[in-house]
Amino acid sequence: MLLLDEPTEGIQPSIIKDLARLLRDIRSVRNICIVVCEQVLSLVLDVADRILVMEGGRIVHADTRDHVDEAAIARFPAV
């Protein structure tokens, strides 16, 4: 399992797509679970299979990437 806490923090926006590609490659080559806490929703949507949103220690939204309501989760500071 690979745990990442805001991996895009301080990274130039043009590099975020490269980071997403790298994470997808790592997941497929190593066949591991990657857990990411992130504020950049585009990275999450590009990498995640499942999206969970927590607020106040509780899960307030959970769905698969294909069915996620972007407007519903965009108001939260981190996904």
PDB file with SEQRES, HELIX, SHEET and CRYST1 records, atoms N, CA, C and O in Angstrom:
SEQRES   1 A   79  MET LEU LEU LEU ASP GLU PRO THR GLU GLY ILE GLN PRO          
SEQRES   2 A   79  SER ILE ILE LYS ASP LEU ALA ARG LEU LEU ARG ASP ILE          
SEQRES   3 A   79  ARG SER VAL ARG ASN ILE CYS ILE VAL VAL CYS GLU GLN          
SEQRES   4 A   79  VAL LEU SER LEU VAL LEU ASP VAL ALA ASP ARG ILE LEU          
SEQRES   5 A   79  VAL MET GLU GLY GLY ARG ILE VAL HIS ALA ASP THR ARG          
SEQRES   6 A   79  ASP HIS VAL ASP GLU ALA ALA ILE ALA ARG PHE PRO ALA          
SEQRES   7 A   79  VAL                                                          
HELIX    1 AA1 PRO A   13  ARG A   30  1                                  18    
HELIX    2 AA2 LEU A   41  VAL A   47  1                                   7    
HELIX    3 AA3 ARG A   65  HIS A   67  5                                   3    
HELIX    4 AA4 GLU A   70  ILE A   73  1                                   4    
SHEET    1 AA1 2 LEU A   2  ASP A   5  0                                        
SHEET    2 AA1 2 ILE A  34  CYS A  37  1                                        
SHEET    1 AA2 2 ARG A  50  GLU A  55  0                                        
SHEET    2 AA2 2 ARG A  58  THR A  64 -1                                        
CRYST1    1.000    1.000    1.000  90.00  90.00  90.00 P 1           1          
ATOM      1  N   MET A   1       0.843  -1.167   0.000  1.00  0.00           N  
ATOM      2  CA  MET A   1       0.000   0.000   0.000  1.00  0.00           C  
ATOM      3  C   MET A   1       0.894   1.237   0.000  1.00  0.00           C  
ATOM      4  O   MET A   1       1.900   1.296   0.707  1.00  0.00           O  
ATOM      5  N   LEU A   2       0.510   2.212  -0.797  1.00  0.00           N  
ATOM      6  CA  LEU A   2       1.219   3.485  -0.858  1.00  0.00           C  
ATOM      7  C   LEU A   2       0.274   4.567  -0.358  1.00  0.00           C  
ATOM      8  O   LEU A   2      -0.819   4.730  -0.899  1.00  0.00           O  
ATOM      9  N   LEU A   3       0.680   5.307   0.666  1.00  0.00           N  
ATOM     10  CA  LEU A   3      -0.128   6.393   1.224  1.00  0.00           C  
ATOM     11  C   LEU A   3       0.495   7.727   0.849  1.00  0.00           C  
ATOM     12  O   LEU A   3       1.685   7.949   1.073  1.00  0.00           O  
ATOM     13  N   LEU A   4      -0.316   8.620   0.273  1.00  0.00           N  
ATOM     14  CA  LEU A   4       0.173   9.933  -0.140  1.00  0.00           C  
ATOM     15  C   LEU A   4      -0.716  11.021   0.451  1.00  0.00           C  
ATOM     16  O   LEU A   4      -1.939  10.978   0.315  1.00  0.00           O  
ATOM     17  N   ASP A   5      -0.101  11.980   1.095  1.00  0.00           N  
ATOM     18  CA  ASP A   5      -0.830  13.114   1.661  1.00  0.00           C  
ATOM     19  C   ASP A   5      -0.486  14.358   0.852  1.00  0.00           C  
ATOM     20  O   ASP A   5       0.614  14.898   0.961  1.00  0.00           O  
ATOM     21  N   GLU A   6      -1.429  14.800   0.049  1.00  0.00           N  
ATOM     22  CA  GLU A   6      -1.295  15.975  -0.805  1.00  0.00           C  
ATOM     23  C   GLU A   6       0.000  15.961  -1.629  1.00  0.00           C  
ATOM     24  O   GLU A   6       0.847  16.840  -1.474  1.00  0.00           O  
ATOM     25  N   PRO A   7       0.146  14.973  -2.493  1.00  0.00           N  
ATOM     26  CA  PRO A   7       1.375  14.880  -3.289  1.00  0.00           C  
ATOM     27  C   PRO A   7       1.579  16.044  -4.259  1.00  0.00           C  
ATOM     28  O   PRO A   7       2.692  16.239  -4.748  1.00  0.00           O  
ATOM     29  N   THR A   8       0.546  16.811  -4.547  1.00  0.00           N  
ATOM     30  CA  THR A   8       0.706  17.934  -5.485  1.00  0.00           C  
ATOM     31  C   THR A   8       1.064  19.236  -4.785  1.00  0.00           C  
ATOM     32  O   THR A   8       1.255  20.258  -5.446  1.00  0.00           O  
ATOM     33  N   GLU A   9       1.156  19.217  -3.472  1.00  0.00           N  
ATOM     34  CA  GLU A   9       1.477  20.431  -2.715  1.00  0.00           C  
ATOM     35  C   GLU A   9       2.800  21.012  -3.195  1.00  0.00           C  
ATOM     36  O   GLU A   9       3.839  20.355  -3.119  1.00  0.00           O  
ATOM     37  N   GLY A  10       2.758  22.226  -3.681  1.00  0.00           N  
ATOM     38  CA  GLY A  10       3.959  22.916  -4.109  1.00  0.00           C  
ATOM     39  C   GLY A  10       4.467  22.499  -5.482  1.00  0.00           C  
ATOM     40  O   GLY A  10       5.531  22.945  -5.912  1.00  0.00           O  
ATOM     41  N   ILE A  11       3.723  21.656  -6.165  1.00  0.00           N  
ATOM     42  CA  ILE A  11       4.163  21.189  -7.481  1.00  0.00           C  
ATOM     43  C   ILE A  11       3.555  22.078  -8.563  1.00  0.00           C  
ATOM     44  O   ILE A  11       2.392  22.475  -8.482  1.00  0.00           O  
ATOM     45  N   GLN A  12       4.344  22.374  -9.551  1.00  0.00           N  
ATOM     46  CA  GLN A  12       3.898  23.167 -10.692  1.00  0.00           C  
ATOM     47  C   GLN A  12       2.705  22.469 -11.361  1.00  0.00           C  
ATOM     48  O   GLN A  12       2.760  21.262 -11.597  1.00  0.00           O  
ATOM     49  N   PRO A  13       1.627  23.210 -11.671  1.00  0.00           N  
ATOM     50  CA  PRO A  13       0.421  22.597 -12.255  1.00  0.00           C  
ATOM     51  C   PRO A  13       0.680  21.750 -13.501  1.00  0.00           C  
ATOM     52  O   PRO A  13      -0.007  20.750 -13.714  1.00  0.00           O  
ATOM     53  N   SER A  14       1.632  22.120 -14.308  1.00  0.00           N  
ATOM     54  CA  SER A  14       1.901  21.341 -15.530  1.00  0.00           C  
ATOM     55  C   SER A  14       2.472  19.951 -15.225  1.00  0.00           C  
ATOM     56  O   SER A  14       2.472  19.080 -16.094  1.00  0.00           O  
ATOM     57  N   ILE A  15       2.951  19.744 -14.014  1.00  0.00           N  
ATOM     58  CA  ILE A  15       3.548  18.461 -13.644  1.00  0.00           C  
ATOM     59  C   ILE A  15       2.507  17.510 -13.045  1.00  0.00           C  
ATOM     60  O   ILE A  15       2.773  16.316 -12.908  1.00  0.00           O  
ATOM     61  N   ILE A  16       1.343  18.016 -12.692  1.00  0.00           N  
ATOM     62  CA  ILE A  16       0.324  17.195 -12.039  1.00  0.00           C  
ATOM     63  C   ILE A  16      -0.111  16.034 -12.930  1.00  0.00           C  
ATOM     64  O   ILE A  16      -0.298  14.923 -12.434  1.00  0.00           O  
ATOM     65  N   LYS A  17      -0.276  16.261 -14.217  1.00  0.00           N  
ATOM     66  CA  LYS A  17      -0.646  15.165 -15.132  1.00  0.00           C  
ATOM     67  C   LYS A  17       0.450  14.105 -15.186  1.00  0.00           C  
ATOM     68  O   LYS A  17       0.159  12.913 -15.285  1.00  0.00           O  
ATOM     69  N   ASP A  18       1.715  14.537 -15.120  1.00  0.00           N  
ATOM     70  CA  ASP A  18       2.827  13.581 -15.084  1.00  0.00           C  
ATOM     71  C   ASP A  18       2.762  12.749 -13.808  1.00  0.00           C  
ATOM     72  O   ASP A  18       3.005  11.543 -13.838  1.00  0.00           O  
ATOM     73  N   LEU A  19       2.436  13.387 -12.695  1.00  0.00           N  
ATOM     74  CA  LEU A  19       2.310  12.677 -11.421  1.00  0.00           C  
ATOM     75  C   LEU A  19       1.174  11.657 -11.497  1.00  0.00           C  
ATOM     76  O   LEU A  19       1.325  10.529 -11.028  1.00  0.00           O  
ATOM     77  N   ALA A  20       0.055  12.037 -12.075  1.00  0.00           N  
ATOM     78  CA  ALA A  20      -1.073  11.109 -12.217  1.00  0.00           C  
ATOM     79  C   ALA A  20      -0.671   9.905 -13.053  1.00  0.00           C  
ATOM     80  O   ALA A  20      -0.987   8.769 -12.699  1.00  0.00           O  
ATOM     81  N   ARG A  21       0.015  10.140 -14.145  1.00  0.00           N  
ATOM     82  CA  ARG A  21       0.473   9.045 -15.015  1.00  0.00           C  
ATOM     83  C   ARG A  21       1.419   8.121 -14.239  1.00  0.00           C  
ATOM     84  O   ARG A  21       1.321   6.899 -14.342  1.00  0.00           O  
ATOM     85  N   LEU A  22       2.324   8.706 -13.471  1.00  0.00           N  
ATOM     86  CA  LEU A  22       3.259   7.919 -12.669  1.00  0.00           C  
ATOM     87  C   LEU A  22       2.522   7.057 -11.646  1.00  0.00           C  
ATOM     88  O   LEU A  22       2.849   5.882 -11.475  1.00  0.00           O  
ATOM     89  N   LEU A  23       1.543   7.624 -10.975  1.00  0.00           N  
ATOM     90  CA  LEU A  23       0.779   6.862  -9.982  1.00  0.00           C  
ATOM     91  C   LEU A  23       0.011   5.717 -10.633  1.00  0.00           C  
ATOM     92  O   LEU A  23      -0.039   4.619 -10.079  1.00  0.00           O  
ATOM     93  N   ARG A  24      -0.583   5.952 -11.790  1.00  0.00           N  
ATOM     94  CA  ARG A  24      -1.279   4.867 -12.503  1.00  0.00           C  
ATOM     95  C   ARG A  24      -0.300   3.765 -12.897  1.00  0.00           C  
ATOM     96  O   ARG A  24      -0.617   2.580 -12.795  1.00  0.00           O  
ATOM     97  N   ASP A  25       0.891   4.162 -13.349  1.00  0.00           N  
ATOM     98  CA  ASP A  25       1.913   3.175 -13.720  1.00  0.00           C  
ATOM     99  C   ASP A  25       2.354   2.357 -12.509  1.00  0.00           C  
ATOM    100  O   ASP A  25       2.466   1.133 -12.592  1.00  0.00           O  
ATOM    101  N   ILE A  26       2.598   3.015 -11.408  1.00  0.00           N  
ATOM    102  CA  ILE A  26       3.007   2.307 -10.178  1.00  0.00           C  
ATOM    103  C   ILE A  26       1.932   1.308  -9.764  1.00  0.00           C  
ATOM    104  O   ILE A  26       2.229   0.168  -9.406  1.00  0.00           O  
ATOM    105  N   ARG A  27       0.685   1.754  -9.819  1.00  0.00           N  
ATOM    106  CA  ARG A  27      -0.425   0.871  -9.420  1.00  0.00           C  
ATOM    107  C   ARG A  27      -0.493  -0.360 -10.309  1.00  0.00           C  
ATOM    108  O   ARG A  27      -0.683  -1.472  -9.817  1.00  0.00           O  
ATOM    109  N   SER A  28      -0.343  -0.173 -11.594  1.00  0.00           N  
ATOM    110  CA  SER A  28      -0.468  -1.318 -12.503  1.00  0.00           C  
ATOM    111  C   SER A  28       0.743  -2.247 -12.446  1.00  0.00           C  
ATOM    112  O   SER A  28       0.587  -3.467 -12.497  1.00  0.00           O  
ATOM    113  N   VAL A  29       1.934  -1.690 -12.344  1.00  0.00           N  
ATOM    114  CA  VAL A  29       3.148  -2.518 -12.310  1.00  0.00           C  
ATOM    115  C   VAL A  29       3.277  -3.266 -10.984  1.00  0.00           C  
ATOM    116  O   VAL A  29       3.596  -4.454 -10.962  1.00  0.00           O  
ATOM    117  N   ARG A  30       3.028  -2.566  -9.889  1.00  0.00           N  
ATOM    118  CA  ARG A  30       3.181  -3.161  -8.556  1.00  0.00           C  
ATOM    119  C   ARG A  30       1.915  -3.845  -8.054  1.00  0.00           C  
ATOM    120  O   ARG A  30       1.960  -4.617  -7.096  1.00  0.00           O  
ATOM    121  N   ASN A  31       0.781  -3.561  -8.707  1.00  0.00           N  
ATOM    122  CA  ASN A  31      -0.503  -4.114  -8.292  1.00  0.00           C  
ATOM    123  C   ASN A  31      -0.774  -3.829  -6.809  1.00  0.00           C  
ATOM    124  O   ASN A  31      -1.100  -4.730  -6.035  1.00  0.00           O  
ATOM    125  N   ILE A  32      -0.630  -2.552  -6.437  1.00  0.00           N  
ATOM    126  CA  ILE A  32      -0.831  -2.155  -5.041  1.00  0.00           C  
ATOM    127  C   ILE A  32      -1.960  -1.141  -4.936  1.00  0.00           C  
ATOM    128  O   ILE A  32      -2.362  -0.516  -5.918  1.00  0.00           O  
ATOM    129  N   CYS A  33      -2.449  -1.002  -3.732  1.00  0.00           N  
ATOM    130  CA  CYS A  33      -3.457  -0.001  -3.420  1.00  0.00           C  
ATOM    131  C   CYS A  33      -2.742   1.325  -3.153  1.00  0.00           C  
ATOM    132  O   CYS A  33      -1.729   1.366  -2.455  1.00  0.00           O  
ATOM    133  N   ILE A  34      -3.275   2.395  -3.712  1.00  0.00           N  
ATOM    134  CA  ILE A  34      -2.730   3.727  -3.461  1.00  0.00           C  
ATOM    135  C   ILE A  34      -3.828   4.564  -2.833  1.00  0.00           C  
ATOM    136  O   ILE A  34      -4.910   4.714  -3.400  1.00  0.00           O  
ATOM    137  N   VAL A  35      -3.544   5.108  -1.659  1.00  0.00           N  
ATOM    138  CA  VAL A  35      -4.490   5.972  -0.951  1.00  0.00           C  
ATOM    139  C   VAL A  35      -3.939   7.384  -1.013  1.00  0.00           C  
ATOM    140  O   VAL A  35      -2.804   7.637  -0.609  1.00  0.00           O  
ATOM    141  N   VAL A  36      -4.757   8.309  -1.525  1.00  0.00           N  
ATOM    142  CA  VAL A  36      -4.312   9.688  -1.721  1.00  0.00           C  
ATOM    143  C   VAL A  36      -5.282  10.637  -1.045  1.00  0.00           C  
ATOM    144  O   VAL A  36      -6.489  10.566  -1.277  1.00  0.00           O  
ATOM    145  N   CYS A  37      -4.764  11.524  -0.213  1.00  0.00           N  
ATOM    146  CA  CYS A  37      -5.525  12.648   0.321  1.00  0.00           C  
ATOM    147  C   CYS A  37      -5.068  13.858  -0.479  1.00  0.00           C  
ATOM    148  O   CYS A  37      -3.885  14.198  -0.475  1.00  0.00           O  
ATOM    149  N   GLU A  38      -6.000  14.506  -1.164  1.00  0.00           N  
ATOM    150  CA  GLU A  38      -5.597  15.514  -2.133  1.00  0.00           C  
ATOM    151  C   GLU A  38      -6.628  16.620  -2.272  1.00  0.00           C  
ATOM    152  O   GLU A  38      -7.828  16.376  -2.147  1.00  0.00           O  
ATOM    153  N   GLN A  39      -6.160  17.839  -2.530  1.00  0.00           N  
ATOM    154  CA  GLN A  39      -7.030  18.983  -2.781  1.00  0.00           C  
ATOM    155  C   GLN A  39      -7.266  19.213  -4.272  1.00  0.00           C  
ATOM    156  O   GLN A  39      -8.233  19.875  -4.645  1.00  0.00           O  
ATOM    157  N   VAL A  40      -6.405  18.680  -5.119  1.00  0.00           N  
ATOM    158  CA  VAL A  40      -6.544  18.869  -6.556  1.00  0.00           C  
ATOM    159  C   VAL A  40      -7.468  17.774  -7.091  1.00  0.00           C  
ATOM    160  O   VAL A  40      -7.059  16.629  -7.285  1.00  0.00           O  
ATOM    161  N   LEU A  41      -8.720  18.158  -7.323  1.00  0.00           N  
ATOM    162  CA  LEU A  41      -9.732  17.194  -7.741  1.00  0.00           C  
ATOM    163  C   LEU A  41      -9.389  16.538  -9.070  1.00  0.00           C  
ATOM    164  O   LEU A  41      -9.690  15.360  -9.261  1.00  0.00           O  
ATOM    165  N   SER A  42      -8.776  17.259  -9.985  1.00  0.00           N  
ATOM    166  CA  SER A  42      -8.433  16.674 -11.283  1.00  0.00           C  
ATOM    167  C   SER A  42      -7.483  15.489 -11.130  1.00  0.00           C  
ATOM    168  O   SER A  42      -7.607  14.504 -11.857  1.00  0.00           O  
ATOM    169  N   LEU A  43      -6.538  15.571 -10.197  1.00  0.00           N  
ATOM    170  CA  LEU A  43      -5.628  14.445  -9.960  1.00  0.00           C  
ATOM    171  C   LEU A  43      -6.412  13.254  -9.421  1.00  0.00           C  
ATOM    172  O   LEU A  43      -6.223  12.125  -9.873  1.00  0.00           O  
ATOM    173  N   VAL A  44      -7.276  13.503  -8.472  1.00  0.00           N  
ATOM    174  CA  VAL A  44      -8.072  12.427  -7.875  1.00  0.00           C  
ATOM    175  C   VAL A  44      -8.909  11.735  -8.948  1.00  0.00           C  
ATOM    176  O   VAL A  44      -8.948  10.506  -9.012  1.00  0.00           O  
ATOM    177  N   LEU A  45      -9.571  12.517  -9.781  1.00  0.00           N  
ATOM    178  CA  LEU A  45     -10.417  11.934 -10.824  1.00  0.00           C  
ATOM    179  C   LEU A  45      -9.602  11.188 -11.870  1.00  0.00           C  
ATOM    180  O   LEU A  45     -10.105  10.263 -12.508  1.00  0.00           O  
ATOM    181  N   ASP A  46      -8.360  11.579 -12.047  1.00  0.00           N  
ATOM    182  CA  ASP A  46      -7.485  10.939 -13.022  1.00  0.00           C  
ATOM    183  C   ASP A  46      -6.899   9.627 -12.503  1.00  0.00           C  
ATOM    184  O   ASP A  46      -6.561   8.747 -13.294  1.00  0.00           O  
ATOM    185  N   VAL A  47      -6.776   9.488 -11.197  1.00  0.00           N  
ATOM    186  CA  VAL A  47      -6.062   8.358 -10.603  1.00  0.00           C  
ATOM    187  C   VAL A  47      -6.979   7.369  -9.873  1.00  0.00           C  
ATOM    188  O   VAL A  47      -6.739   6.162  -9.911  1.00  0.00           O  
ATOM    189  N   ALA A  48      -8.012   7.867  -9.219  1.00  0.00           N  
ATOM    190  CA  ALA A  48      -8.793   7.052  -8.284  1.00  0.00           C  
ATOM    191  C   ALA A  48      -9.768   6.096  -8.958  1.00  0.00           C  
ATOM    192  O   ALA A  48     -10.318   6.388 -10.020  1.00  0.00           O  
ATOM    193  N   ASP A  49      -9.968   4.960  -8.325  1.00  0.00           N  
ATOM    194  CA  ASP A  49     -11.051   4.040  -8.686  1.00  0.00           C  
ATOM    195  C   ASP A  49     -12.277   4.371  -7.835  1.00  0.00           C  
ATOM    196  O   ASP A  49     -13.412   4.360  -8.310  1.00  0.00           O  
ATOM    197  N   ARG A  50     -12.008   4.666  -6.555  1.00  0.00           N  
ATOM    198  CA  ARG A  50     -13.070   5.038  -5.608  1.00  0.00           C  
ATOM    199  C   ARG A  50     -12.695   6.359  -4.964  1.00  0.00           C  
ATOM    200  O   ARG A  50     -11.520   6.647  -4.734  1.00  0.00           O  
ATOM    201  N   ILE A  51     -13.709   7.150  -4.680  1.00  0.00           N  
ATOM    202  CA  ILE A  51     -13.488   8.457  -4.066  1.00  0.00           C  
ATOM    203  C   ILE A  51     -14.305   8.528  -2.785  1.00  0.00           C  
ATOM    204  O   ILE A  51     -15.514   8.296  -2.779  1.00  0.00           O  
ATOM    205  N   LEU A  52     -13.609   8.856  -1.702  1.00  0.00           N  
ATOM    206  CA  LEU A  52     -14.246   9.056  -0.403  1.00  0.00           C  
ATOM    207  C   LEU A  52     -13.958  10.476   0.044  1.00  0.00           C  
ATOM    208  O   LEU A  52     -12.834  10.962  -0.082  1.00  0.00           O  
ATOM    209  N   VAL A  53     -14.974  11.134   0.565  1.00  0.00           N  
ATOM    210  CA  VAL A  53     -14.803  12.485   1.085  1.00  0.00           C  
ATOM    211  C   VAL A  53     -15.143  12.448   2.565  1.00  0.00           C  
ATOM    212  O   VAL A  53     -16.205  11.969   2.962  1.00  0.00           O  
ATOM    213  N   MET A  54     -14.221  12.965   3.377  1.00  0.00           N  
ATOM    214  CA  MET A  54     -14.452  13.006   4.820  1.00  0.00           C  
ATOM    215  C   MET A  54     -14.555  14.443   5.289  1.00  0.00           C  
ATOM    216  O   MET A  54     -13.879  15.337   4.780  1.00  0.00           O  
ATOM    217  N   GLU A  55     -15.419  14.641   6.271  1.00  0.00           N  
ATOM    218  CA  GLU A  55     -15.541  15.941   6.912  1.00  0.00           C  
ATOM    219  C   GLU A  55     -15.820  15.684   8.387  1.00  0.00           C  
ATOM    220  O   GLU A  55     -16.742  14.945   8.732  1.00  0.00           O  
ATOM    221  N   GLY A  56     -15.036  16.285   9.236  1.00  0.00           N  
ATOM    222  CA  GLY A  56     -15.216  16.089  10.671  1.00  0.00           C  
ATOM    223  C   GLY A  56     -15.044  14.645  11.106  1.00  0.00           C  
ATOM    224  O   GLY A  56     -15.683  14.196  12.058  1.00  0.00           O  
ATOM    225  N   GLY A  57     -14.177  13.915  10.405  1.00  0.00           N  
ATOM    226  CA  GLY A  57     -13.908  12.523  10.770  1.00  0.00           C  
ATOM    227  C   GLY A  57     -14.933  11.525  10.258  1.00  0.00           C  
ATOM    228  O   GLY A  57     -14.850  10.338  10.572  1.00  0.00           O  
ATOM    229  N   ARG A  58     -15.899  11.989   9.473  1.00  0.00           N  
ATOM    230  CA  ARG A  58     -16.930  11.101   8.932  1.00  0.00           C  
ATOM    231  C   ARG A  58     -16.916  11.120   7.416  1.00  0.00           C  
ATOM    232  O   ARG A  58     -16.637  12.145   6.793  1.00  0.00           O  
ATOM    233  N   ILE A  59     -17.217   9.982   6.838  1.00  0.00           N  
ATOM    234  CA  ILE A  59     -17.341   9.913   5.389  1.00  0.00           C  
ATOM    235  C   ILE A  59     -18.676  10.541   4.997  1.00  0.00           C  
ATOM    236  O   ILE A  59     -19.737  10.093   5.432  1.00  0.00           O  
ATOM    237  N   VAL A  60     -18.607  11.586   4.168  1.00  0.00           N  
ATOM    238  CA  VAL A  60     -19.815  12.299   3.758  1.00  0.00           C  
ATOM    239  C   VAL A  60     -20.167  12.048   2.295  1.00  0.00           C  
ATOM    240  O   VAL A  60     -21.240  12.436   1.831  1.00  0.00           O  
ATOM    241  N   HIS A  61     -19.267  11.403   1.581  1.00  0.00           N  
ATOM    242  CA  HIS A  61     -19.531  11.072   0.181  1.00  0.00           C  
ATOM    243  C   HIS A  61     -18.629   9.908  -0.207  1.00  0.00           C  
ATOM    244  O   HIS A  61     -17.440   9.904   0.114  1.00  0.00           O  
ATOM    245  N   ALA A  62     -19.188   8.934  -0.891  1.00  0.00           N  
ATOM    246  CA  ALA A  62     -18.410   7.792  -1.372  1.00  0.00           C  
ATOM    247  C   ALA A  62     -19.020   7.308  -2.680  1.00  0.00           C  
ATOM    248  O   ALA A  62     -20.232   7.119  -2.781  1.00  0.00           O  
ATOM    249  N   ASP A  63     -18.176   7.112  -3.666  1.00  0.00           N  
ATOM    250  CA  ASP A  63     -18.654   6.637  -4.957  1.00  0.00           C  
ATOM    251  C   ASP A  63     -17.473   6.180  -5.796  1.00  0.00           C  
ATOM    252  O   ASP A  63     -16.318   6.419  -5.445  1.00  0.00           O  
ATOM    253  N   THR A  64     -17.772   5.522  -6.905  1.00  0.00           N  
ATOM    254  CA  THR A  64     -16.730   5.174  -7.854  1.00  0.00           C  
ATOM    255  C   THR A  64     -16.435   6.393  -8.720  1.00  0.00           C  
ATOM    256  O   THR A  64     -17.261   7.300  -8.825  1.00  0.00           O  
ATOM    257  N   ARG A  65     -15.281   6.415  -9.328  1.00  0.00           N  
ATOM    258  CA  ARG A  65     -14.901   7.543 -10.185  1.00  0.00           C  
ATOM    259  C   ARG A  65     -15.925   7.745 -11.291  1.00  0.00           C  
ATOM    260  O   ARG A  65     -16.259   8.883 -11.621  1.00  0.00           O  
ATOM    261  N   ASP A  66     -16.425   6.666 -11.866  1.00  0.00           N  
ATOM    262  CA  ASP A  66     -17.367   6.758 -12.982  1.00  0.00           C  
ATOM    263  C   ASP A  66     -18.712   7.366 -12.591  1.00  0.00           C  
ATOM    264  O   ASP A  66     -19.422   7.902 -13.443  1.00  0.00           O  
ATOM    265  N   HIS A  67     -19.059   7.288 -11.324  1.00  0.00           N  
ATOM    266  CA  HIS A  67     -20.364   7.768 -10.875  1.00  0.00           C  
ATOM    267  C   HIS A  67     -20.289   8.972  -9.939  1.00  0.00           C  
ATOM    268  O   HIS A  67     -21.314   9.434  -9.438  1.00  0.00           O  
ATOM    269  N   VAL A  68     -19.104   9.472  -9.707  1.00  0.00           N  
ATOM    270  CA  VAL A  68     -18.939  10.554  -8.732  1.00  0.00           C  
ATOM    271  C   VAL A  68     -19.599  11.844  -9.237  1.00  0.00           C  
ATOM    272  O   VAL A  68     -19.552  12.164 -10.424  1.00  0.00           O  
ATOM    273  N   ASP A  69     -20.199  12.555  -8.318  1.00  0.00           N  
ATOM    274  CA  ASP A  69     -20.810  13.855  -8.603  1.00  0.00           C  
ATOM    275  C   ASP A  69     -19.761  14.921  -8.292  1.00  0.00           C  
ATOM    276  O   ASP A  69     -19.584  15.304  -7.135  1.00  0.00           O  
ATOM    277  N   GLU A  70     -19.063  15.401  -9.331  1.00  0.00           N  
ATOM    278  CA  GLU A  70     -17.972  16.357  -9.132  1.00  0.00           C  
ATOM    279  C   GLU A  70     -18.429  17.616  -8.410  1.00  0.00           C  
ATOM    280  O   GLU A  70     -17.704  18.137  -7.563  1.00  0.00           O  
ATOM    281  N   ALA A  71     -19.599  18.103  -8.724  1.00  0.00           N  
ATOM    282  CA  ALA A  71     -20.106  19.316  -8.070  1.00  0.00           C  
ATOM    283  C   ALA A  71     -20.319  19.091  -6.577  1.00  0.00           C  
ATOM    284  O   ALA A  71     -20.094  19.995  -5.772  1.00  0.00           O  
ATOM    285  N   ALA A  72     -20.748  17.899  -6.210  1.00  0.00           N  
ATOM    286  CA  ALA A  72     -21.006  17.596  -4.798  1.00  0.00           C  
ATOM    287  C   ALA A  72     -19.711  17.543  -3.987  1.00  0.00           C  
ATOM    288  O   ALA A  72     -19.692  17.932  -2.820  1.00  0.00           O  
ATOM    289  N   ILE A  73     -18.634  17.063  -4.602  1.00  0.00           N  
ATOM    290  CA  ILE A  73     -17.394  16.935  -3.825  1.00  0.00           C  
ATOM    291  C   ILE A  73     -16.462  18.138  -3.986  1.00  0.00           C  
ATOM    292  O   ILE A  73     -15.543  18.313  -3.186  1.00  0.00           O  
ATOM    293  N   ALA A  74     -16.680  18.950  -4.985  1.00  0.00           N  
ATOM    294  CA  ALA A  74     -15.785  20.089  -5.227  1.00  0.00           C  
ATOM    295  C   ALA A  74     -15.815  21.104  -4.094  1.00  0.00           C  
ATOM    296  O   ALA A  74     -14.875  21.886  -3.953  1.00  0.00           O  
ATOM    297  N   ARG A  75     -16.860  21.113  -3.288  1.00  0.00           N  
ATOM    298  CA  ARG A  75     -16.950  22.102  -2.204  1.00  0.00           C  
ATOM    299  C   ARG A  75     -16.109  21.735  -0.977  1.00  0.00           C  
ATOM    300  O   ARG A  75     -15.924  22.556  -0.079  1.00  0.00           O  
ATOM    301  N   PHE A  76     -15.606  20.509  -0.945  1.00  0.00           N  
ATOM    302  CA  PHE A  76     -14.796  20.069   0.184  1.00  0.00           C  
ATOM    303  C   PHE A  76     -13.335  20.416  -0.075  1.00  0.00           C  
ATOM    304  O   PHE A  76     -12.891  20.392  -1.223  1.00  0.00           O  
ATOM    305  N   PRO A  77     -12.572  20.743   0.985  1.00  0.00           N  
ATOM    306  CA  PRO A  77     -11.177  21.168   0.792  1.00  0.00           C  
ATOM    307  C   PRO A  77     -10.222  20.067   0.349  1.00  0.00           C  
ATOM    308  O   PRO A  77      -9.208  20.349  -0.289  1.00  0.00           O  
ATOM    309  N   ALA A  78     -10.534  18.817   0.680  1.00  0.00           N  
ATOM    310  CA  ALA A  78      -9.657  17.710   0.294  1.00  0.00           C  
ATOM    311  C   ALA A  78     -10.510  16.495  -0.007  1.00  0.00           C  
ATOM    312  O   ALA A  78     -11.571  16.302   0.587  1.00  0.00           O  
ATOM    313  N   VAL A  79     -10.038  15.679  -0.933  1.00  0.00           N  
ATOM    314  CA  VAL A  79     -10.772  14.475  -1.343  1.00  0.00           C  
ATOM    315  C   VAL A  79      -9.906  13.269  -1.064  1.00  0.00           C  
ATOM    316  O   VAL A  79     -10.317  12.139  -1.330  1.00  0.00           O  
TER     317      VAL A  79                                                      
END                                                                             
